[in-house]
């Protein structure tokens, strides 16, 4: 699976053909294995659905390449650089699965119950209350987010004021009123490397490969590297830095594991929950204000600043903040001021996966808090990211900013997650 410029149709046709052959071979192998066999469970839960995903994604992208409104320019999410990395990420995933098929991971690992605090949290618990469901180091601190309503999305005035690229403006429109009808709890901090390592240690969950910012063939861009992973992002991270190089499915798997450990329901946030919690009652471009001079961000977030430019001179022409946050790459979580709900790093440090399917605008978006699924032409294999990251242009740190990546296997040194816990 190698991207060839200006040969989108033939590349994806070849991928679909090879995936079809692999699906047939896998089905023949599966037919000869008992359903209780660990290899059989591995095929059912990993190989078979992954091949189906690859076929589905390639079919959609082949159609998009031939569509009259295909846009491969600027910051379009379907530009050639994104399609190239989609194939690189899938190649990395398939190579890992090929290695695992000869020695599959234990598909039914023993999940030991955590050291529970047995704290009683319900819909009457005071807003902004902090709690942990267990005393173990992997248990995240949670913050109670109250019910309420808010205007979700951006607006033309903000987009003009903040110089948002024209191609990505429709993603945030139309701005619309959303009701959050009941409280929920959200992680006070982004999921850390240490927390994710505890999950990997108990479950044997593996993630390999990651997009990294580097120059190849004279082009500074996100390029996939096989040698990077959540435990080795290529950056100088501490165990308390946000875990990166993870996919949306890794966040979902972590949430499922934590739910088993605690007996509570953890999951990725909906887009509604994420933006409502990030805004925390504000209506400005950033949750610390409109920041027209771009000099306030470093009190609240780890953003693109002169320190990052020193570390990565290729970013010198980007839109950076006029302040210094002290960290050229990611920082340990919670090093900056929280928003009004008491949540840290919502706008930067790492971007964060949410659970919704991708919709390229807010037409017919939910008016209440729920996951927006495949209805209204949702692309459920294309995961949605919210917030900005340590290397993002100023306009991409705004609370309204949203986009997606055209593969379920997307992972980079900028993307992590935090969880919601139902109450």
N, C-alpha and C positions, 0 to 999 in steps of 0.2 A: 504494500500500500504506500505509494509514493505520489505526491502531488506533482502534476505537470501543468505548467502555466498554459492557459488558453485551451486546455483539453479536459475541461470539467466533465463533460458528458461521458467521454470514453473512460476517464479515471473511475468515476462512480459506477459505470456499467461493469467495469472489471471487478470492482469491489463487491458489487451485488452478486455477480457470477461466482466469485470465490466463496463468498459467504453462503450461498445456496449449496455449493458442493460440501462445505464444512457442515452445514446443517444436516444434510443427508447422511454423511459419515457418522455424525454424532448420534443421530436417531438410530442407526444400525447398531452402534455400540451400546446405546441405552437399552435397546430391546433385549439385550443379552445379560443385563445386570439386574439383580433384585432391587426392589424399591427401597429396601432398608440398608443397602450397601452404601458405605460412605462415598464411594465414587459416583454411585447413582444419584445421591443427594447433591453432590458437587455439580454434576451435569445438569440436574434439574434447576438448581438455584444460581448457577453461575454461567456455565458454558452455553446452554440452550437459550436463556433470556438475553445474554450478551450478543449472540449471533443474530437474534431477532432484532435487537436494538440497532445493531450495525446496519442491517438490511433496511430497516425503517428510516434511519437517519440518512443513509446514502440515497434512498429513493426520493426523499423530500428534497435533498440538496441537488440531486440531478435535475429534478423538475424546476427548482429555483434557478439553476444556471441557464435553463432554456426559457425562462419566463420573460415576457416583454418588459416587466418592471424590475428585472434583476439589477441590483446596484452593487458593483464591485469597487466603488470608489470611497475615498475618505475614511470615515469612521463606521461605515456600514458593517453590521455584524456578519455579513456574508461575503466580505471582501476576500480576495484570494489568500491573503496571509492567514485569515481565520480558517479557511477551508484546508489550507496546507497543514496547519497545526491540528485540525480535527483528525486528519489521517495519521499524523505522527502520534497523537495520543491514543488513538485506537490501536495502532501498531504496538505501542507499549503495553496496552492492556491485553491484547491477544497473546503477545509473547509471554507475559506473566502467566496467563491461563494455560498455555502450552507447557510451561515448566511445571505448573501445579498438577496437571492431569496425571503425570506419572507418580506423583506423591501428593495427593490432595490434602489440603488442610482438614483438620477435624471439623466436620460440619455440625457437630452437636457438642461443643465444648461445655464443660461444667461451669455454670455461672453462679458464683457464690454470692449469697445475700450480703449486702453492705452493712456497715455498722450504723443502723438506723437511729435517727434522733427522735423519731415518732412525733415530730412537731405537727400540730394541728393547724393547717392552713386551709381556709375556705373563702367563699365569696364575700364574707363579712370581714375578713382580715383587712386591716388598715392599708391603704395605698402606700406604696414606697417601703413597706416592711421588708426586711431582709431575712432569709432563712436558708438552711441547708437540710436536705433530706437525710444526709448521712454525715458522719464525722470523718470519713475517709478523705484523703487528699484529692481524690478524683471527683468528688462531689462538688458541683459548681454552686456558688452562692447565687440565690435567686432573689429577684425583686418583684414585689406585687405591683402590677400595672392596673390602674382602675378602669372601669367602664367609662365610656364617653363617646364623643363624636369628633370628627376632624375633616378638614379639606385635604384630600389626597391628591398628590400630583403637583406639577409645576404650573406656571402661568406665563403668558407671553412677556409681560413686563420683566419678570425675574430672568427669563431666558435671554432677553435683550440686554439687560443690565449686566448679566454675568457672562456674556459672550458664549453662550452654549452653541455648539455646532448645529447647523440647520438639520442635518440628517438625524440626529438623535432627539430633537425637540418633540416630534410626535409621540415618542415613547411615554412621555410624561403627561400627555393631554388626552381628553379634557380633564381638567381639575374637577373633582366630584366629592360630594359629601358622603361620608361613610360612618355608620353606627357600629361601635364596638359595644355589644350589648351586655357583656359580662367580663369581669376581671380575668386576668391570666397572670402568670409569673414568667419573667424572662431572665436569662442569665445576666447577672450584673456585669460580667466580663466576657470577652471572647474566650472560646474554648482554648486551653493552653496545650503546649506540646506535652507537658507532663501528664495532663488528664488524658490526652489521646493515646499516649504510650501505655497507660494502665489498661485501656481498652484493648490495644493491640496485644499486650502481653497475655491477657486472659483468653482472648478469642483467636489469636493467631492471624488476625486480619492484616493483609498486606496491601500496600499502595506503592507503586513504582513509577518513576518518571514525573516530570513537572516542566511547565513552561518557565523560562528564565529570560530576563532582559539581558541581551548581549548582541554583539555585532557579528554578523556572518555575511560574507560576500559584500561587505561595505554597507550593510543594512542593519541599523539598530532596531530591534523588534523583539517580540516574545518568540523565543525558539524553544522547542521541546528538547529536553535532555533526559536520557535514560538513567543517569546516575543520581538524580535528585529525588527526594522523597520527603515525607513529613518529618523524619528524623535527621535529614541532611538537606536543608533547603539551599545550601550554598552561601547562606548569610550567617553572620555571627549572632546566633540566637541563643537565648537562655531557655531553660525549661518553662519559664513563666511568660515567654513570648507567645503570641497566638500561633496555633498550629496552622501551617499553610501547606500547599501541595496536596490538598485534599479535594475530592469531588463532592458533589451534592450527595451521592450515594454513601460516601464515607460518613458524612454528617448524619444521615438517616440511620446508618448502622450503629454509630456511636449512641444516638438517642435510644434506639431499640435496646442496646446493651444496658444503658443507664436505667431504663424503665424496668428491666428485669432485676437489676441490682437493688432497686429501691421499692418496687411495687407501685410506683407512680407512673404517670403518662408524660414522657418527654418526647419532643419532636422538634423538627425545624419550624421556624415561624412561618405564618402566612405573610404575604406581602403587606396586607393590611396591618397585621400586628407589628411588623418591623417598622413601617413608616410611622404608625401611631406612636410607638414607643420611642422612636428616634426624635420625633418632633416634640414630644412631651409638652404639648400645649402651645408650641410656637408656630408661627406662620411665615417666618423669615427663611431666607435661602439656606442658612446654616442654623443649627439650634442655638448658637451663641449670637445670632443677629445676621444682618445682611453683609456685614464686614466689607464695606465698599473699598476700604483701603487695604484689605487683605492682610491685616497685621494682628488680628486677634486669634486666629486659628490655633496657634501654637500653645495657647493656654489650655485648649480643649482637645487637641488631636495631634497625632503623629502624621504629618503631611509632607508634601513635596516642598522642600525649603532649601536654602543655600547649602546645608550640610549634605543633602542628597545629591545636589549638583556636583559637589566636590567628589563624592564617591562615584557618581555616574555622570561625567561631563557631557555625555550625549543628551542629557535632559536640559541643558542650559537654555535652549530656546523654548522650553515649555512654559506653561502658565503656572508660576509658583507663588507661594505665599511670602509676604514681606516680613518674615519673622524666623526665629530659629527654635526648633523643638528639641534639639540635642540628640536626635537619632537619625542616622542616614538611611537605615533600613527599618525593620520592625522594632518596636520597643516592648518591654514587658507590659502586660495588660495593667490598666488602672493607674498609669503614671500621669494622667492629665485630669482636668476637672470633669466631673460628670455632667450630664444634662439634668433637666428639672425633675426627671423621674429617678435620678440616682444611677443611671446606666453610664458605663464608660466606653470610650472608643467606638461609639456608634457611627461616626462619620468617616473614620480613617483607621490607620494601623493596618488591619486586614479588611478586605471586602467580605461580605457574608452571604452565604447561600440561604435562599428561602425555598419553601416547598412548592410554590405555585408553578403551573405551566407557563410558558412564555406567550404573551400577547403583545403585539407591537404597538398598541396604544390602549387607552382606557375606555374605548367605546364598549358599552354594555358591561362594564366592570361591576363586580358585586357592590351593593350599597350597604352590606353588613359584613362582619368579619367571618370570612370563610375562605378556604383554598379555592382559587380560580383554576379550574381544571381544563379538560380538552374542549369544553363548550366554547362557542365564539371563535372557533379555529385555533384553539390553544395548541401549542407544540410542546407536548409533555416531555420529550426527550431533550429539549433545549432548556437547560437550567437557568434560573434567574438569580442575579446577584444584586445586592443592595449595599449602599454606602460606598465610600471611597477607600483608598489605600495609601500607603506611605509614599507612593510614587505618582499619585494621580493629579492631573491638572486641576486647578482650583474649581472650575465649574463642575467637575465630576466628584466633588466632595459635598455638593449640595444635598440636602435631605431628599429632594425629589428625584435625584438621579437614579436611573435603572437601566439595565440592559441584560442581554443574555448571551450565551455562547452556543454555537451550532453543533454541539456534541454533548452527550451525557458524560463523556469522559474528561471534560475540561478540568484542569487543575494547574495552578501557577503559584509562584512565590508571593503572590499578592492576595490570595483568596483563602478564607477560613470560614468559620461559622460560630454561632451561639445558639442556644436552645430556648424553647418555650416549655413550661411545665403547666399542664392544665390544673385548675383548682376549682 
